[in-house]
Every structure is written in structure tokens, then in C-alpha cells.
Amino acid sequence: MRRPKIIGTLKIEKMMAGNWAVINDIKNPPNKIIVPCRSIEHGEEIIKKIKESKPGDTIHVG
């Protein structure tokens, strides 16, 4: 995933299918972020990586 210029407020939410995902409060691309995660702890690690990176950086989550 590439980090957008504007990340907004990142949060971990339970999706309709029951899985967890890191999302932001931006509704329109290209700044919209939806990253599936395994658990709340995994989601917190993803948020930390996104916040530490610079705009345009490639972030590997796994």
C-alpha cells in the first residue's frame, strides 16, 4: 500500500463480515484507506507504520 498525503483520523473498526480493518475518516479516493487486519493489536501496528511513514512511501503489512 502507498501512504497518501492526507491520512486523517485512523481507527480500527469491525467490518460487516466480522473482520477487523484499519480505516480513516476520508470518503473519497485517493486518500481513502481501508486495510484489513487480523486483530486489534495488528491494526495498532499498521496505524503506527502509517503514521511513521512519509507521503508516497510504500508500506508492507503482513
Buried (B, 14 or more C-beta within 10 A) or exposed (E): BEBBEEBBEBEBEEEEEEEBBBBBEBEEEEBBBEBBBEEEEBBBEBBEBBEEBEEEEEEEBE
